[in-house]
Amino acid sequence: MARTSAPPPPLAPDALRVTALGGLGEIGRNMTVFEHDGKLLIVDCGVLFPEEHQPGVDVILPDWTSLRSRLADIVAVVLTHGHEDHIGGVPYLLRERPDIPIIGSRLTLSLLRAKLVEHRIVPVTVEVAEGQELTRGPFDLEFLAVNHSIPDGLAIAIRTAAGLVLHTGDFKMDQFPLDGRITDLRGFARLGEEGVDLFLVDSTNADVPGFTTAERDLAPAIDEVFRTTPRRVVVSSFASHVHRIQQVLDAAHTHGRKVAFVGRSMVRNMAVATELGYLKVPPGLVVDIKRMDRMPPNQVTLVCTGSQGEPMAALSRMASGDHSIQVEEGDTVLLASSLIPGNENAIYRVINGLTDLGAKVVHKGNAKVHVSGHASAGELVYCYNIVQPANVLPVHGEARHLRANAELAVRTGVDRARVPIAANGDVIDLQDGRVTVTGRVEVHNIYVDGQTVGGVTEASLAQRRTLGEEGVITIVALIDTDTGHLAEPPDYIAHGFEHDGGTFTPATTAIERSLAGAAERGVKDIEELERLIGREVQMWAQRTYRRRPVVIPVVVEA
């Protein structure tokens, strides 16, 4: 289906508009906007975690600039589950309109409320469960249970006058889930009989053949880690991965170990999950981290964040020796998580650092200690065959995942023309039972840096990378503006740029030559002279050292 860069036309009265503001072509910041009859329904509002080429960035938000003039038209935000890539952006959206109703399951809303305390926001929430139905504006919503790597996940059926939409959220078809809550395939089939006009389908594992391994199959490998480790077991996982933490708690209890949670988000989320009964904790098993120093190492289990190599997370700081917990010879570190694309270098850096400290590192690459929370190709085909949708929109995945998912839909009989492979910002209209890409809204990466939202740009990130890789040179030049000549040799202050006493002599010669030319042209403006000096030093550094440091020229009138 052809893609257009033009803005979309006005929405026809009998049509439904779908706009993805995040989550397409990437693993993270999922946010999809549905528009009908002048009202907007948002499904998920998550964050994307930065990669190494985005230094200093905390998280990346979806770009909802196109909604800013229509915030009053939003009838609700529906959350499919409690992972950060689906709920992490909600606090920033609520800063712009705090009374947007947030709809989600019990655990999802509890995790969100705990997060919002830090932002000093009290949300308007509506708790729902599978099998429940409710109406918001022109949208009739029905919620179905789906199995994922966090409890309480929901798929959402959206009924409008334009047709029936089914959004899977993140899901898989584990037939032996730890909590006994399976994906509601009977509900999927019932909706298929009713007639699904548009099926939005999780694409993350669409290029993986077969069926995703059951969570219960990991128990032997996790048990072996606890049985064979002579000292401490350190487990790193997503702070929201309740199922995996439950397996770790069970293994620790079996082998007579106490457990302490490390990291603010881990402590917060596990407290919420325990209070609501999603995490079953034997009495006395979980203790405060301060008690661990007084316990024999073979009775200690630490559960922390940092499974993706995040630089400020607990595990990364342990690997670099910058944490109060010191990893030592005989410890085992268990990475109970998947490897998110883009994080490979950071994760392997952590693994190498822990190994250098003498720890044994057990991860998905060398043991069966993690399974995905997403449906593989066999499960997706099964869903297509029971739902038999008229149109399909692959979501939640990088380009290769979206295309693989689209191919699966086509192979099950969906017309290729009815399976658009969309990108963030694409506008897709459902009208008279067919989908069409009708336009595009402009979207960008919205960076959060500390308390600043949107202030960091691609240009400033490029400057940060240059500072980190090439260094910075500050030149203070005292210039006689009457003659245009240097009153004395300039001072050079360099950081991250190796130099000695004579390094900058050729640069000074180049500056003098350029200033002489400027004087002949009658240039006396201080800013113009600073630009000229900066350009000369940049060219000298590139020519002489093949480096491109950040150059900061400061001109002072003599």
Wavefront OBJ file of the C-alpha trace (Angstrom):
o trace
v 0.000 0.000 0.000
v 1.496 3.327 -1.059
v 2.664 5.753 1.616
v 2.053 9.489 1.347
v 3.692 12.417 3.114
v 0.723 14.754 2.640
v -1.494 15.746 5.578
v -4.674 13.658 5.804
v -7.981 15.059 4.514
v -10.908 15.684 6.871
v -12.259 12.406 8.216
v -15.462 11.205 6.576
v -18.423 10.959 9.015
v -18.748 7.193 8.563
v -15.006 6.422 8.803
v -12.589 5.476 11.597
v -9.100 6.983 11.593
v -6.082 5.184 13.070
v -2.821 7.068 13.660
v 0.233 5.442 15.216
v 2.327 8.013 17.076
v 4.826 5.411 18.283
v 5.575 1.699 18.288
v 5.999 1.152 14.549
v 9.536 0.501 13.342
v 10.734 0.265 16.950
v 10.294 -1.713 20.160
v 8.809 0.861 22.507
v 6.762 4.064 23.019
v 3.563 2.438 21.808
v 0.726 4.891 21.209
v -2.182 4.542 18.787
v -4.935 7.125 18.310
v -8.422 6.194 17.085
v -10.679 8.974 15.791
v -14.396 8.743 15.078
v -17.253 11.222 15.123
v -14.991 14.048 16.313
v -13.651 12.160 19.346
v -10.291 10.528 20.086
v -9.472 7.282 21.884
v -5.841 6.523 22.706
v -4.530 2.998 23.225
v -1.307 2.955 25.278
v 1.165 5.771 25.843
v 4.624 4.338 26.435
v 8.278 5.274 26.319
v 11.297 4.118 24.353
v 14.616 3.760 26.126
v 17.605 5.551 24.568
v 20.455 3.908 22.731
v 24.157 4.702 23.045
v 23.994 7.370 20.339
v 21.504 9.354 22.456
v 23.680 10.368 25.451
v 22.053 12.022 28.438
v 18.501 11.081 27.399
v 16.332 9.422 30.036
v 13.439 8.226 27.847
v 11.890 9.006 24.471
v 8.194 9.875 24.216
v 5.689 9.549 21.382
v 5.129 12.812 19.535
v 1.561 13.917 20.239
v 2.060 17.416 18.841
v -0.735 16.747 16.329
v -3.161 16.202 19.252
v -2.289 19.316 21.202
v -5.114 21.416 19.781
v -7.556 18.548 20.389
v -6.778 17.434 23.930
v -10.387 18.175 24.904
v -11.569 15.619 22.318
v -9.773 12.710 24.043
v -12.418 10.534 25.704
v -9.944 8.123 27.336
v -6.542 6.466 27.282
v -6.813 2.674 27.378
v -3.766 0.770 28.660
v -3.270 -2.817 27.514
v -0.788 -3.736 30.281
v 1.738 -2.325 32.733
v 5.058 -2.376 30.874
v 6.953 0.908 30.557
v 6.761 0.880 26.765
v 2.975 1.090 27.156
v 2.424 3.258 30.262
v 5.646 5.253 30.711
v 4.467 8.258 28.672
v 1.184 8.739 30.541
v 2.604 11.127 33.184
v 3.824 13.483 30.470
v 0.487 13.403 28.623
v -1.387 14.107 31.869
v 0.777 17.169 32.438
v -1.042 18.665 29.465
v -4.535 17.523 30.498
v -4.675 15.934 33.964
v -8.315 14.813 33.805
v -8.042 12.425 30.841
v -9.691 9.177 32.036
v -7.197 6.299 32.156
v -8.736 2.847 31.615
v -6.878 -0.347 32.491
v -6.740 -3.507 34.537
v -6.152 -3.566 38.272
v -2.401 -4.219 38.190
v -1.793 -1.854 35.285
v -3.514 1.054 37.019
v -1.801 0.304 40.318
v 1.635 0.420 38.677
v 0.662 3.655 36.947
v -0.615 5.299 40.138
v 2.637 4.447 41.929
v 4.577 6.025 39.074
v 2.388 9.135 39.066
v 3.113 9.797 42.746
v 6.612 10.879 41.687
v 5.050 13.297 39.199
v 2.551 14.578 41.800
v -0.393 13.697 39.593
v -3.609 12.082 40.843
v -5.169 10.419 37.776
v -8.788 9.803 36.892
v -8.846 6.017 36.518
v -11.400 3.436 35.435
v -10.593 -0.151 36.395
v -11.752 -2.908 34.049
v -11.331 -6.667 33.744
v -11.661 -9.241 31.005
v -15.230 -9.781 29.891
v -16.230 -6.254 30.816
v -17.690 -3.705 28.398
v -18.036 0.066 28.596
v -18.661 3.025 26.305
v -16.640 6.184 25.952
v -18.001 8.688 23.444
v -18.607 6.930 20.112
v -16.390 3.989 21.121
v -17.887 0.807 22.602
v -15.070 -1.115 24.306
v -14.823 -4.771 25.225
v -11.859 -6.248 27.110
v -10.417 -9.725 26.629
v -7.772 -11.575 28.637
v -4.385 -12.085 26.991
v -1.335 -13.858 28.335
v 1.928 -11.873 28.454
v 5.060 -11.598 30.603
v 3.166 -9.424 33.087
v -0.199 -10.300 34.671
v -3.477 -8.617 33.788
v -2.833 -7.958 30.100
v -5.837 -7.051 27.964
v -6.793 -7.110 24.319
v -9.339 -4.482 23.312
v -12.278 -4.723 20.929
v -13.384 -1.280 19.732
v -16.814 -1.019 18.119
v -17.832 2.079 16.192
v -20.296 2.859 13.412
v -17.340 2.446 11.025
v -16.638 -1.138 12.065
v -15.130 -3.486 14.646
v -11.443 -3.228 15.575
v -9.542 -5.809 17.623
v -6.210 -4.742 19.173
v -4.255 -7.644 20.690
v -1.924 -5.550 22.829
v 1.205 -7.553 23.702
v 0.276 -11.207 23.886
v 1.254 -14.826 23.491
v -0.583 -18.147 23.782
v 1.146 -19.864 26.704
v -1.080 -22.843 27.463
v 0.445 -23.351 30.927
v 0.778 -19.791 32.293
v 2.047 -19.325 35.822
v -1.122 -17.493 36.843
v -3.482 -19.843 34.959
v -4.815 -16.965 32.852
v -4.744 -17.923 29.175
v -5.374 -15.792 26.117
v -9.113 -15.683 25.379
v -9.110 -17.410 21.997
v -12.796 -18.185 22.372
v -13.401 -14.454 22.583
v -11.191 -13.864 19.532
v -13.201 -16.458 17.606
v -16.503 -14.927 18.719
v -15.385 -11.531 17.466
v -14.276 -13.191 14.241
v -17.781 -14.534 13.782
v -19.142 -11.019 14.364
v -16.727 -9.713 11.728
v -13.432 -7.985 12.592
v -12.919 -5.129 10.150
v -9.422 -4.240 11.386
v -7.021 -6.440 13.385
v -4.051 -4.730 15.069
v -1.563 -7.469 15.890
v 1.602 -7.648 18.022
v 4.526 -8.236 15.619
v 7.524 -8.634 17.953
v 8.071 -12.363 17.323
v 6.493 -12.626 13.871
v 9.826 -13.705 12.386
v 10.274 -16.510 14.962
v 8.917 -19.890 13.756
v 6.652 -22.084 15.844
v 5.245 -21.317 19.268
v 6.757 -19.378 22.162
v 8.119 -21.564 24.968
v 5.970 -21.820 28.098
v 7.091 -19.871 31.181
v 7.025 -23.056 33.279
v 9.754 -24.589 31.120
v 12.292 -22.176 32.618
v 12.003 -23.567 36.140
v 14.771 -26.228 35.806
v 17.393 -23.738 34.561
v 16.546 -21.189 37.249
v 16.573 -23.905 39.911
v 20.031 -25.041 38.750
v 21.426 -21.541 39.250
v 20.220 -21.489 42.853
v 21.315 -25.076 43.506
v 24.878 -24.715 42.186
v 25.897 -21.165 43.113
v 28.302 -21.188 46.101
v 27.768 -17.511 47.004
v 25.184 -14.868 46.177
v 22.680 -15.018 43.343
v 22.069 -11.658 41.680
v 19.040 -11.604 39.375
v 18.415 -8.772 36.942
v 15.014 -8.377 35.334
v 12.548 -5.778 34.166
v 10.942 -4.160 37.191
v 7.509 -5.115 35.857
v 8.224 -8.781 35.035
v 6.127 -10.219 37.835
v 6.029 -13.762 36.433
v 9.813 -14.062 36.269
v 10.273 -12.577 39.734
v 7.757 -15.127 41.062
v 9.904 -17.945 39.677
v 12.982 -16.430 41.311
v 11.207 -16.131 44.662
v 10.050 -19.745 44.465
v 13.584 -20.966 43.698
v 15.105 -18.856 46.482
v 12.568 -20.186 48.992
v 13.242 -23.781 47.931
v 17.000 -23.382 48.445
v 16.862 -21.503 51.731
v 17.830 -18.061 50.483
v 16.477 -14.660 51.476
v 15.619 -12.091 48.819
v 16.165 -8.339 48.716
v 14.957 -6.018 45.984
v 17.424 -3.414 44.694
v 16.481 -0.288 42.739
v 13.625 2.154 43.235
v 11.389 0.880 40.416
v 11.936 -2.763 41.409
v 11.062 -2.090 45.050
v 8.007 -0.024 44.079
v 6.579 -2.459 41.521
v 7.115 -5.584 43.614
v 5.424 -3.888 46.580
v 2.412 -3.128 44.369
v 2.311 -6.677 42.934
v 2.588 -8.214 46.411
v -0.098 -5.995 47.905
v -2.533 -6.898 45.113
v -1.764 -10.614 45.337
v -0.136 -10.995 41.914
v 3.168 -11.874 43.587
v 3.017 -14.693 46.132
v 5.703 -14.133 48.762
v 6.252 -16.698 51.559
v 6.453 -15.043 54.995
v 9.942 -13.839 55.882
v 11.392 -14.472 52.420
v 11.864 -10.840 51.354
v 14.067 -8.752 53.640
v 15.550 -5.267 53.604
v 18.792 -4.894 51.663
v 20.594 -3.717 54.825
v 20.224 -7.189 56.382
v 22.109 -8.876 53.560
v 25.532 -7.689 54.777
v 25.085 -9.727 57.958
v 24.000 -12.918 56.190
v 26.156 -15.739 54.763
v 26.569 -15.199 50.993
v 25.046 -18.607 50.165
v 21.771 -17.453 51.746
v 21.497 -14.250 49.718
v 19.509 -13.401 46.571
v 19.451 -9.880 45.159
v 16.866 -8.888 42.554
v 17.692 -5.702 40.690
v 17.110 -3.657 37.554
v 19.525 -3.144 34.669
v 18.981 -6.167 32.428
v 19.306 -3.958 29.322
v 22.629 -2.408 30.301
v 21.076 0.921 31.318
v 24.040 2.986 32.558
v 22.420 4.225 35.789
v 20.659 0.966 36.698
v 21.865 -1.146 39.602
v 23.432 -3.971 37.586
v 25.469 -1.645 35.344
v 26.832 0.137 38.386
v 27.720 -3.203 39.983
v 29.588 -4.202 36.815
v 31.598 -0.978 36.879
v 32.281 -1.165 40.634
v 30.195 1.965 41.261
v 27.607 0.410 43.599
v 27.478 -0.344 47.289
v 26.937 -4.007 46.340
v 30.262 -5.450 45.194
v 30.098 -8.483 42.897
v 32.762 -11.036 43.817
v 34.264 -14.361 42.808
v 31.726 -17.150 43.278
v 28.639 -14.999 42.722
v 26.238 -15.843 39.904
v 24.430 -13.128 37.985
v 21.256 -14.253 36.244
v 19.982 -12.021 33.424
v 16.337 -13.070 33.322
v 15.286 -10.990 30.356
v 15.384 -10.742 26.601
v 17.875 -8.650 24.663
v 16.052 -5.655 23.200
v 17.422 -4.689 19.759
v 19.791 -1.739 20.034
v 20.971 -2.648 23.548
v 23.431 -5.370 22.535
v 26.656 -3.443 23.141
v 25.510 -2.107 26.505
v 24.414 -5.572 27.683
v 27.630 -7.295 26.616
v 29.645 -4.524 28.306
v 27.838 -5.337 31.563
v 28.358 -9.090 31.072
v 32.081 -8.570 30.474
v 32.401 -6.293 33.490
v 30.693 -8.817 35.776
v 32.838 -11.634 34.380
v 36.009 -9.638 35.039
v 34.906 -9.328 38.664
v 34.791 -13.126 38.905
v 31.050 -13.710 38.625
v 29.417 -16.387 36.538
v 26.895 -14.745 34.217
v 23.902 -16.818 33.130
v 21.793 -15.353 30.338
v 19.507 -16.321 27.482
v 22.503 -17.012 25.264
v 23.913 -19.788 27.446
v 20.927 -21.120 29.413
v 17.162 -21.436 29.190
v 16.413 -18.627 31.636
v 14.078 -16.426 29.628
v 11.201 -16.782 27.210
v 9.544 -14.040 25.249
v 6.226 -12.511 26.200
v 5.188 -12.266 22.546
v 3.469 -14.670 20.163
v 5.631 -16.428 17.586
v 4.630 -17.047 13.980
v 2.651 -20.213 14.711
v 0.498 -18.435 17.279
v -0.098 -15.456 15.004
v -1.216 -17.716 12.150
v -3.579 -19.481 14.535
v -5.124 -16.111 15.478
v -5.493 -15.012 11.861
v -7.285 -18.239 11.045
v -9.809 -17.942 13.882
v -10.399 -14.187 13.576
v -10.377 -14.016 9.750
v -10.081 -10.224 9.689
v -10.964 -8.110 6.679
v -7.937 -5.835 7.220
v -4.741 -6.181 9.265
v -2.365 -3.576 10.698
v 0.853 -5.076 12.111
v 1.978 -3.096 15.184
v 4.627 -3.251 17.918
v 7.854 -4.097 16.146
v 10.774 -3.062 14.010
v 10.499 -3.058 10.222
v 11.449 -6.723 9.865
v 8.833 -7.745 12.436
v 6.068 -5.725 10.790
v 6.825 -7.181 7.360
v 7.038 -10.735 8.680
v 3.671 -10.284 10.393
v 2.130 -8.865 7.224
v 3.328 -11.899 5.268
v 1.721 -14.234 7.787
v -1.595 -12.417 7.390
v -1.394 -12.630 3.597
v -0.555 -16.348 3.712
v -3.717 -16.981 5.735
v -5.825 -15.348 3.039
v -5.957 -11.624 3.841
v -5.739 -9.501 0.688
v -2.261 -7.947 0.521
v -3.828 -4.591 -0.355
v -5.610 -4.720 3.021
v -2.412 -5.204 5.061
v -0.639 -1.830 5.216
v 2.882 -1.749 6.635
v 2.751 1.593 8.379
v 5.283 3.874 10.035
v 4.917 6.241 12.943
v 2.823 9.193 11.787
v 0.947 7.343 9.043
v -2.795 7.965 9.015
v -4.982 4.995 8.083
v -8.719 5.320 7.509
v -11.218 2.467 7.740
v -14.241 3.174 5.557
v -16.741 0.827 3.920
v -14.778 -2.150 5.224
v -11.436 -1.183 3.638
v -8.325 0.492 4.988
v -6.465 3.220 3.122
v -3.359 5.209 4.003
v -4.766 8.724 3.591
v -1.937 10.918 4.847
v 0.675 11.527 7.437
v 1.193 13.685 10.521
v 4.664 14.902 11.396
v 6.288 12.990 14.257
v 9.708 13.243 15.872
v 11.561 11.746 18.801
v 10.580 13.677 21.930
v 13.473 13.403 24.365
v 13.156 13.624 28.146
v 16.350 14.880 29.782
v 15.900 15.318 33.523
v 13.026 17.758 33.947
v 13.216 18.939 30.343
v 10.752 17.491 27.820
v 11.384 18.167 24.154
v 14.293 20.554 24.736
v 16.891 18.114 23.461
v 17.072 18.006 19.662
v 18.922 15.861 17.158
v 21.362 18.746 16.758
v 22.106 18.919 20.482
v 22.522 15.133 20.603
v 25.006 15.388 17.740
v 26.908 17.996 19.757
v 26.887 15.720 22.822
v 28.276 12.866 20.752
v 30.976 15.146 19.408
v 31.859 16.292 22.920
v 32.159 12.688 24.039
v 34.047 11.410 21.025
v 36.051 14.382 19.715
v 36.547 16.694 22.704
v 36.128 20.445 23.072
v 38.485 23.389 22.492
v 37.788 26.839 23.891
v 39.803 29.724 22.364
v 40.008 33.061 24.151
v 41.325 35.665 21.695
v 42.223 39.273 22.647
v 41.747 41.302 19.450
v 42.500 44.917 18.647
v 39.365 45.751 16.680
v 41.000 48.837 15.185
v 43.686 46.784 13.455
v 41.933 43.413 13.435
v 45.083 41.744 14.786
v 45.626 39.585 17.836
v 46.854 41.709 20.733
v 48.565 38.613 22.137
v 48.607 34.869 21.373
v 45.208 33.282 22.130
v 44.624 30.986 25.089
v 43.513 27.421 24.273
v 41.574 25.370 26.829
v 41.082 21.800 25.613
v 39.241 18.836 27.148
v 39.226 15.388 25.563
v 41.596 16.632 22.891
v 45.171 15.509 23.465
v 47.708 18.344 23.127
v 51.037 19.694 24.334
v 52.720 23.122 24.430
v 53.180 23.434 20.680
v 50.040 21.735 19.441
v 48.085 24.921 18.743
v 50.876 26.993 17.142
v 49.698 26.175 13.577
v 46.128 26.997 14.615
v 47.240 30.421 15.809
v 48.934 31.015 12.445
v 45.705 30.123 10.649
v 43.694 32.453 12.912
v 46.113 35.352 12.296
v 45.903 34.836 8.538
v 42.106 34.746 8.604
v 41.858 37.825 10.858
v 44.102 39.761 8.497
v 41.749 38.967 5.627
v 38.756 40.010 7.726
v 40.431 43.320 8.604
v 40.953 44.058 4.934
v 37.205 43.529 4.401
v 36.412 45.821 7.305
v 34.898 43.084 9.519
v 34.732 44.271 13.145
v 31.607 42.553 14.476
v 32.547 40.410 17.496
v 30.147 37.545 16.625
v 31.436 37.420 13.069
v 35.040 37.284 14.291
v 34.112 34.444 16.676
v 32.531 32.477 13.818
v 35.629 33.036 11.713
v 37.998 31.831 14.463
v 35.821 28.819 15.199
v 35.737 27.828 11.533
v 39.535 28.140 11.197
v 40.212 25.959 14.252
v 37.656 23.352 13.115
v 39.319 23.157 9.697
v 42.790 22.959 11.261
v 41.749 20.115 13.621
v 40.067 18.191 10.808
v 43.008 18.651 8.454
v 45.764 17.903 10.995
v 44.213 15.339 13.348
v 41.122 14.103 11.482
v 39.116 15.171 14.518
v 36.056 17.386 14.753
v 36.032 18.785 18.313
v 33.432 21.241 19.497
v 35.118 24.656 19.175
v 34.015 27.525 21.418
v 35.619 30.829 20.398
v 35.510 33.807 22.764
v 36.660 37.208 21.415
v 37.575 39.960 23.851
v 38.224 43.510 22.626
v 41.679 44.793 23.539
l 1 2 3 4 5 6 7 8 9 10 11 12 13 14 15 16 17 18 19 20 21 22 23 24 25 26 27 28 29 30 31 32 33 34 35 36 37 38 39 40 41 42 43 44 45 46 47 48 49 50 51 52 53 54 55 56 57 58 59 60 61 62 63 64 65 66 67 68 69 70 71 72 73 74 75 76 77 78 79 80 81 82 83 84 85 86 87 88 89 90 91 92 93 94 95 96 97 98 99 100 101 102 103 104 105 106 107 108 109 110 111 112 113 114 115 116 117 118 119 120 121 122 123 124 125 126 127 128 129 130 131 132 133 134 135 136 137 138 139 140 141 142 143 144 145 146 147 148 149 150 151 152 153 154 155 156 157 158 159 160 161 162 163 164 165 166 167 168 169 170 171 172 173 174 175 176 177 178 179 180 181 182 183 184 185 186 187 188 189 190 191 192 193 194 195 196 197 198 199 200 201 202 203 204 205 206 207 208 209 210 211 212 213 214 215 216 217 218 219 220 221 222 223 224 225 226 227 228 229 230 231 232 233 234 235 236 237 238 239 240 241 242 243 244 245 246 247 248 249 250 251 252 253 254 255 256 257 258 259 260 261 262 263 264 265 266 267 268 269 270 271 272 273 274 275 276 277 278 279 280 281 282 283 284 285 286 287 288 289 290 291 292 293 294 295 296 297 298 299 300 301 302 303 304 305 306 307 308 309 310 311 312 313 314 315 316 317 318 319 320 321 322 323 324 325 326 327 328 329 330 331 332 333 334 335 336 337 338 339 340 341 342 343 344 345 346 347 348 349 350 351 352 353 354 355 356 357 358 359 360 361 362 363 364 365 366 367 368 369 370 371 372 373 374 375 376 377 378 379 380 381 382 383 384 385 386 387 388 389 390 391 392 393 394 395 396 397 398 399 400 401 402 403 404 405 406 407 408 409 410 411 412 413 414 415 416 417 418 419 420 421 422 423 424 425 426 427 428 429 430 431 432 433 434 435 436 437 438 439 440 441 442 443 444 445 446 447 448 449 450 451 452 453 454 455 456 457 458 459 460 461 462 463 464 465 466 467 468 469 470 471 472 473 474 475 476 477 478 479 480 481 482 483 484 485 486 487 488 489 490 491 492 493 494 495 496 497 498 499 500 501 502 503 504 505 506 507 508 509 510 511 512 513 514 515 516 517 518 519 520 521 522 523 524 525 526 527 528 529 530 531 532 533 534 535 536 537 538 539 540 541 542 543 544 545 546 547 548 549 550 551 552 553 554 555 556 557 558
